[in-house]
Amino acid sequence: MTVPESSAPSPVRDTAPQGQAKAHVRARSGGPLRLGAGEPAPAGMLRLTRSDSSGEALPVWPDGATPSLLDEYQVAPVPVERSGETRRVLAACLTCCWPDLSVDPWPGEPAPVELVLDTYRTLIGRSDDLMRNWAIGALRRLHDSAWIVMSDGLVSLGPRCALWPVESHAQLKELVRRIPQPERSELTVVADADLVAADHTAPALGGRVEEDAAEFGDLLDGYDERRRAELVAAFMAVEHAAEPVQEARFGALRDPALRHTLGEMLARRGRTLIQHRERWISGYDDGAAGAGARLGEGERAVLTLVLVHSVAIPRAEGLLPEDTWASPHPTPAEELRRHTQLPIGELEAALRRLRHAGLLTQVKAGEEAGGYVPGPQFHRLTPVARRRLQEELILAAGPHTPLAAAVRARRTTR
């Protein structure tokens, strides 16, 4: 199954439409794409060029829209784990890494992790161990999603910060000015030269943002301003909503001609429209999904266990309908510890990655109860992907059953 982030994105070299679609799939599933010196970004992506001429490419949104557009339509975005702490820690990172407010926020300057934590302590007025654990967890989430980069005790603003619209910079400056500065007598920081020598994966300091190549102009330019706005709104909604969105609320979903154009926009990014009765959402196109990042063996094992206990068993008992992957039956963490051979640290890391990818959701009910259920990404399965996953679950849950034998026989004849 394709997931939204990875530590080692593949380089982009194919400029054909199919290659560009796969590049967008890799960027969505694996994070910013690394580019060689002088290598252009695919259409629809922004190139962030480092001081050594290498770069990274990030997808941009059509017509300068941002996911905040979902608020105008009262559509819930994909939830962020501990969103309050994550936002405050990002604000602390921005305060520490953007000392010169006369220039753009990205790339900023590296700052010690301890300075960021001190700034966060001062911001919230607390200094207990629980606060520190929350802040470290937020730093990890921000690093995994490319909002920041952590390396050898230093924090830098990540490539996603380059996507902040210029119009938002004044608001960001006001935010930075209002955050109180921590009191600290001394900080021990590794020198920049030593940092680069010790960690060859650290990005070169400095950089510039290069405008993206046009991507949707030929599709959108033929529409008037109202219909163009409807297409952009529908595009952002199906791509960033947590749940399928109501067709009645978006003109580009109600109108078959506009919906066809929306489908062409999504196809250029390796995506496709998926219908849930009168609701719509986007997902990976069956032909391009294989280009994305892959789950590790431990993550697949943990996800399989959750699907077996939260979906397969309740479905076999008649508690779930055949066509749903949503489940009100959480798999307890103790059940996962009992049935996996993963060390506790690896199990927790796998759960964290699966939650971050939207493949699992943690359900809490009291201090010890609760567990894990399939996450919002399961809404984005195409019929082909749903059928394939169903077969994989049959093979995993009952490899010696007649149903599993039928699945293997059908695959052999394809």
C-alpha positions as CSV (number, residue, x, y, z in Angstrom):
1,M,0.0,0.0,0.0
2,T,1.2,3.5,-0.8
3,V,1.9,5.8,2.1
4,P,2.3,9.6,2.4
5,E,5.9,9.9,3.5
6,S,9.3,8.3,3.3
7,S,12.9,9.1,4.2
8,A,14.4,8.4,0.8
9,P,12.5,9.9,-2.2
10,S,13.5,8.9,-5.7
11,P,15.0,11.3,-8.1
12,V,12.8,12.7,-10.9
13,R,14.0,12.4,-14.5
14,D,11.1,11.4,-16.7
15,T,9.4,14.4,-18.3
16,A,6.6,12.5,-20.1
17,P,3.1,13.0,-18.8
18,Q,3.0,9.5,-17.3
19,G,6.4,10.2,-15.7
20,Q,5.2,13.5,-14.3
21,A,2.1,11.8,-12.8
22,K,4.3,9.2,-11.1
23,A,6.6,12.0,-9.8
24,H,3.5,13.6,-8.1
25,V,2.6,10.2,-6.7
26,R,6.1,9.9,-5.2
27,A,6.0,13.4,-3.8
28,R,2.6,12.8,-2.2
29,S,3.6,9.4,-0.7
30,G,7.2,10.1,0.0
31,G,7.6,13.8,0.6
32,P,9.7,16.4,-1.3
33,L,11.6,14.9,-4.3
34,R,15.3,15.3,-4.4
35,L,16.7,16.9,-7.6
36,G,20.2,16.8,-8.9
37,A,22.1,19.9,-9.8
38,G,20.3,21.8,-12.5
39,E,17.5,19.2,-12.7
40,P,14.2,20.9,-13.4
41,A,11.1,20.3,-11.3
42,P,8.1,18.4,-12.9
43,A,5.2,20.5,-14.0
44,G,3.0,21.6,-11.1
45,M,6.0,21.6,-8.6
46,L,8.1,24.3,-7.0
47,R,11.8,23.8,-7.1
48,L,13.8,24.7,-4.0
49,T,17.4,25.2,-5.1
50,R,20.2,24.8,-2.5
51,S,23.5,26.6,-2.5
52,D,25.2,23.6,-4.1
53,S,22.6,23.7,-7.0
54,S,20.9,20.6,-5.9
55,G,17.2,20.9,-5.0
56,E,13.9,19.6,-3.9
57,A,10.5,19.6,-5.6
58,L,7.2,20.1,-3.9
59,P,3.7,20.0,-5.5
60,V,1.9,23.4,-5.5
61,W,-1.8,24.1,-5.4
62,P,-3.7,25.5,-8.4
63,D,-4.3,29.2,-8.6
64,G,-2.5,29.8,-5.3
65,A,-5.2,28.1,-3.2
66,T,-4.2,26.4,0.1
67,P,-5.9,23.7,2.2
68,S,-7.4,26.5,4.3
69,L,-10.0,26.8,1.5
70,L,-11.7,23.8,3.1
71,D,-12.7,26.1,6.0
72,E,-14.9,28.1,3.6
73,Y,-16.9,25.0,2.7
74,Q,-16.9,23.7,6.3
75,V,-15.1,20.5,5.2
76,A,-12.9,18.8,7.8
77,P,-9.3,18.2,6.7
78,V,-7.3,15.2,7.7
79,P,-6.7,15.6,11.4
80,V,-3.2,16.1,12.8
81,E,-2.2,14.2,15.9
82,R,-2.0,16.6,18.9
83,S,-2.6,19.5,16.5
84,G,-2.4,22.1,19.2
85,E,1.1,21.1,20.4
86,T,2.2,20.6,16.8
87,R,1.2,24.1,15.8
88,R,2.8,25.7,18.8
89,V,6.1,23.8,18.3
90,L,6.1,24.9,14.6
91,A,5.6,28.5,15.8
92,A,8.6,28.0,18.2
93,C,10.7,26.6,15.3
94,L,9.8,29.6,13.1
95,T,10.7,32.0,15.9
96,C,14.1,30.4,16.4
97,C,14.9,29.8,12.7
98,W,13.7,33.1,11.2
99,P,15.8,35.8,13.0
100,D,15.8,38.2,10.0
101,L,12.2,39.2,9.4
102,S,13.2,41.4,6.4
103,V,13.7,38.2,4.3
104,D,11.4,35.3,3.4
105,P,11.0,32.6,6.1
106,W,12.6,29.8,4.1
107,P,15.4,28.7,4.3
108,G,16.0,30.7,7.5
109,E,18.9,29.7,9.8
110,P,19.5,26.5,11.9
111,A,18.7,26.7,15.6
112,P,19.5,24.3,18.4
113,V,16.7,21.9,19.4
114,E,17.1,22.9,23.0
115,L,16.5,26.5,22.1
116,V,13.3,25.5,20.3
117,L,12.2,23.5,23.3
118,D,13.0,26.5,25.6
119,T,10.9,28.8,23.4
120,Y,8.0,26.3,23.5
121,R,8.3,26.1,27.3
122,T,8.2,29.9,27.5
123,L,5.2,30.1,25.1
124,I,3.0,27.7,27.1
125,G,4.4,28.5,30.5
126,R,5.2,24.9,31.5
127,S,8.4,23.0,31.9
128,D,7.4,19.5,33.1
129,D,8.5,16.2,31.5
130,L,5.0,15.6,29.9
131,M,5.3,18.9,28.1
132,R,8.8,18.0,26.8
133,N,7.5,14.6,25.6
134,W,4.7,16.3,23.7
135,A,7.1,18.8,22.2
136,I,9.5,16.1,21.1
137,G,6.7,14.1,19.5
138,A,5.6,17.2,17.7
139,L,9.1,17.8,16.4
140,R,9.2,14.3,15.1
141,R,5.9,14.7,13.3
142,L,7.0,18.0,11.8
143,H,10.3,16.4,10.6
144,D,8.5,13.4,9.1
145,S,6.2,15.7,7.2
146,A,9.0,18.0,6.0
147,W,7.9,21.1,7.9
148,I,11.2,21.1,9.7
149,V,14.5,19.3,9.3
150,M,16.3,17.9,12.4
151,S,20.0,17.0,12.2
152,D,22.7,16.6,14.9
153,G,20.8,18.6,17.5
154,L,19.8,21.4,15.1
155,V,16.4,22.4,13.7
156,S,16.0,24.1,10.3
157,L,12.8,25.1,8.5
158,G,11.7,22.4,6.1
159,P,10.9,22.7,2.4
160,R,7.1,22.9,3.1
161,C,7.7,26.3,4.8
162,A,8.6,27.6,1.3
163,L,5.0,27.0,0.3
164,W,3.7,29.7,2.6
165,P,2.0,32.4,0.4
166,V,3.7,35.8,0.4
167,E,0.4,37.2,1.5
168,S,0.8,35.3,4.8
169,H,4.3,36.6,5.7
170,A,3.0,39.7,7.4
171,Q,0.8,37.5,9.7
172,L,3.8,35.2,10.3
173,K,6.0,38.1,11.3
174,E,3.4,39.3,13.8
175,L,3.2,35.8,15.3
176,V,7.0,35.7,15.7
177,R,7.1,39.2,17.3
178,R,4.4,38.1,19.9
179,I,6.2,34.9,21.0
180,P,8.2,35.5,24.2
181,Q,11.9,34.8,24.1
182,P,13.3,32.3,26.6
183,E,15.9,33.1,29.2
184,R,19.0,30.9,28.7
185,S,22.5,31.6,29.7
186,E,24.4,29.3,27.3
187,L,23.8,26.9,24.5
188,T,26.3,24.4,23.2
189,V,25.9,24.1,19.4
190,V,27.9,22.0,16.9
191,A,29.6,24.2,14.4
192,D,28.1,24.3,10.9
193,A,31.3,22.9,9.3
194,D,31.4,20.0,11.8
195,L,27.7,19.4,11.2
196,V,28.0,19.0,7.4
197,A,31.1,16.8,7.8
198,A,29.4,14.6,10.3
199,D,26.1,14.2,8.4
200,H,26.3,14.0,4.6
201,T,22.5,13.8,4.4
202,A,22.0,17.3,5.9
203,P,20.9,19.8,3.2
204,A,23.3,22.6,2.1
205,L,22.4,25.9,3.8
206,G,20.8,28.7,1.9
207,G,18.6,28.4,-1.1
208,R,16.0,30.0,-3.4
209,V,12.6,29.3,-4.6
210,E,12.0,28.8,-8.3
211,E,8.5,29.2,-9.8
212,D,6.8,26.0,-10.9
213,A,6.0,25.1,-14.5
214,A,2.4,25.6,-15.5
215,E,0.4,22.5,-15.1
216,F,-3.4,23.1,-15.3
217,G,-3.4,26.3,-17.5
218,D,-4.7,24.5,-20.6
219,L,-7.5,22.9,-18.6
220,L,-8.6,26.0,-16.6
221,D,-8.0,28.9,-18.9
222,G,-11.1,28.1,-21.0
223,Y,-13.4,28.6,-18.0
224,D,-14.8,31.9,-16.6
225,E,-13.7,33.0,-13.1
226,R,-16.6,31.4,-11.3
227,R,-16.2,27.9,-12.9
228,R,-12.5,28.1,-12.5
229,A,-12.9,28.8,-8.8
230,E,-15.4,25.9,-8.5
231,L,-12.8,23.5,-10.1
232,V,-10.1,24.6,-7.8
233,A,-12.3,24.3,-4.7
234,A,-13.4,20.8,-5.7
235,F,-9.8,19.8,-6.4
236,M,-8.7,21.0,-3.0
237,A,-11.6,19.3,-1.3
238,V,-11.3,15.9,-2.7
239,E,-7.5,15.9,-2.3
240,H,-7.4,17.2,1.3
241,A,-10.7,16.3,3.0
242,A,-10.7,13.6,5.7
243,E,-13.9,12.1,4.4
244,P,-15.6,11.9,1.0
245,V,-17.3,15.3,0.3
246,Q,-20.9,15.9,-0.6
247,E,-21.5,16.3,-4.3
248,A,-24.2,18.8,-3.7
249,R,-21.8,21.3,-2.1
250,F,-19.4,21.6,-5.0
251,G,-20.4,22.8,-8.5
252,A,-17.5,21.0,-10.1
253,L,-18.8,17.7,-8.7
254,R,-22.4,18.3,-9.7
255,D,-21.7,19.3,-13.3
256,P,-20.6,16.3,-15.4
257,A,-18.5,18.5,-17.7
258,L,-16.7,20.2,-14.9
259,R,-16.3,16.8,-13.1
260,H,-14.6,15.5,-16.3
261,T,-12.1,18.4,-16.2
262,L,-11.5,17.8,-12.5
263,G,-10.7,14.2,-13.3
264,E,-8.2,15.3,-15.9
265,M,-6.6,17.6,-13.3
266,L,-6.3,14.7,-10.9
267,A,-4.9,12.4,-13.6
268,R,-1.9,14.6,-14.1
269,R,-1.0,13.9,-10.5
270,G,-1.6,10.2,-10.7
271,R,-4.9,10.6,-8.9
272,T,-8.5,9.6,-9.8
273,L,-12.0,10.5,-8.5
274,I,-13.7,7.8,-6.3
275,Q,-17.4,7.9,-5.8
276,H,-19.2,6.9,-2.5
277,R,-22.8,7.2,-3.6
278,E,-23.4,11.0,-3.6
279,R,-19.9,11.7,-2.1
280,W,-16.6,12.0,-3.8
281,I,-12.9,11.8,-2.8
282,S,-9.6,11.3,-4.7
283,G,-7.2,8.3,-4.5
284,Y,-4.2,7.0,-6.3
285,D,-4.9,5.9,-9.9
286,D,-4.5,2.1,-10.2
287,G,-1.8,2.5,-12.8
288,A,0.3,5.0,-10.9
289,A,-0.1,3.7,-7.3
290,G,2.9,1.4,-7.6
291,A,5.2,4.4,-7.9
292,G,4.7,5.5,-4.3
293,A,6.6,4.6,-1.1
294,R,6.1,1.2,0.4
295,L,5.4,0.1,3.9
296,G,8.1,-1.9,5.7
297,E,7.7,-5.5,6.8
298,G,6.9,-4.5,10.4
299,E,4.4,-1.8,9.4
300,R,2.6,-4.3,7.1
301,A,2.4,-6.8,9.9
302,V,0.9,-4.3,12.3
303,L,-1.6,-3.0,9.7
304,T,-2.6,-6.5,8.9
305,L,-3.3,-7.3,12.5
306,V,-5.5,-4.3,12.9
307,L,-7.4,-5.1,9.8
308,V,-7.9,-8.7,10.9
309,H,-9.1,-7.8,14.4
310,S,-11.0,-4.6,13.6
311,V,-12.5,-5.5,10.2
312,A,-12.2,-9.2,9.2
313,I,-13.4,-10.7,12.5
314,P,-16.3,-8.3,13.1
315,R,-17.3,-8.7,9.4
316,A,-17.3,-12.5,9.8
317,E,-19.5,-12.1,12.9
318,G,-22.0,-10.0,10.9
319,L,-21.1,-6.8,12.7
320,L,-19.8,-4.9,9.7
321,P,-21.1,-4.7,6.1
322,E,-19.1,-6.1,3.3
323,D,-18.3,-2.9,1.6
324,T,-16.7,-0.9,4.4
325,W,-13.3,-0.6,5.9
326,A,-14.4,1.8,8.6
327,S,-14.8,0.0,12.0
328,P,-16.0,0.9,15.5
329,H,-14.1,-2.1,16.9
330,P,-10.6,-1.0,17.9
331,T,-7.7,-3.4,18.2
332,P,-6.1,-2.9,21.7
333,A,-2.4,-2.2,21.8
334,E,-2.0,-5.2,24.1
335,E,-3.4,-7.4,21.3
336,L,-0.7,-6.0,18.9
337,R,2.0,-6.6,21.5
338,R,0.8,-10.2,22.0
339,H,0.6,-11.2,18.4
340,T,3.7,-9.5,16.9
341,Q,7.4,-10.4,17.3
342,L,8.4,-6.8,17.0
343,P,10.3,-5.2,19.9
344,I,8.3,-2.6,21.7
345,G,10.3,0.3,20.2
346,E,9.8,-1.0,16.7
347,L,6.1,-1.6,17.3
348,E,5.6,2.0,18.6
349,A,7.6,3.3,15.6
350,A,5.4,1.3,13.2
351,L,2.2,2.5,14.8
352,R,3.5,6.1,14.7
353,R,4.3,5.9,11.0
354,L,0.9,4.2,10.2
355,R,-0.9,6.9,12.1
356,H,1.0,9.7,10.4
357,A,0.2,8.1,7.0
358,G,-3.5,8.1,7.8
359,L,-3.6,4.3,7.6
360,L,-4.5,3.9,11.3
361,T,-6.4,6.0,13.8
362,Q,-5.9,5.8,17.5
363,V,-9.1,5.5,19.5
364,K,-8.9,6.5,23.1
365,A,-11.5,5.6,25.8
366,G,-10.1,6.1,29.2
367,E,-6.5,5.6,30.3
368,E,-6.1,2.0,29.4
369,A,-9.0,1.2,26.9
370,G,-9.2,2.1,23.3
371,G,-6.9,0.9,20.5
372,Y,-6.4,1.3,16.7
373,V,-8.9,1.2,13.8
374,P,-8.3,1.7,10.0
375,G,-7.6,5.4,9.2
376,P,-9.0,7.8,6.7
377,Q,-6.8,6.7,3.8
378,F,-9.1,3.7,3.4
379,H,-11.8,6.0,2.0
380,R,-9.3,6.6,-0.9
381,L,-9.2,3.0,-2.2
382,T,-10.4,2.5,-5.8
383,P,-12.6,-0.6,-6.4
384,V,-9.6,-2.4,-7.8
385,A,-7.5,-1.6,-4.7
386,R,-10.3,-2.5,-2.4
387,R,-10.7,-5.9,-4.0
388,R,-7.0,-6.5,-4.0
389,L,-6.7,-5.6,-0.3
390,Q,-9.7,-7.8,0.5
391,E,-7.9,-10.7,-1.1
392,E,-4.7,-10.0,0.8
393,L,-6.7,-10.0,4.0
394,I,-8.2,-13.3,3.2
395,L,-4.8,-14.8,2.5
396,A,-3.4,-13.3,5.7
397,A,-6.3,-14.3,8.0
398,G,-7.0,-17.8,6.6
399,P,-4.2,-18.9,4.2
400,H,-5.5,-22.6,4.3
401,T,-9.2,-21.9,3.8
402,P,-11.1,-22.7,0.6
403,L,-11.6,-19.0,0.1
404,A,-7.9,-18.4,0.1
405,A,-7.4,-21.3,-2.3
406,A,-9.9,-19.7,-4.6
407,V,-8.1,-16.3,-4.5
408,R,-4.8,-18.0,-5.4
409,A,-6.4,-19.9,-8.2
410,R,-8.0,-16.8,-9.6
411,R,-4.7,-14.9,-9.5
412,T,-2.9,-17.8,-11.3
413,T,-5.4,-17.6,-14.2
414,R,-5.0,-13.9,-14.7
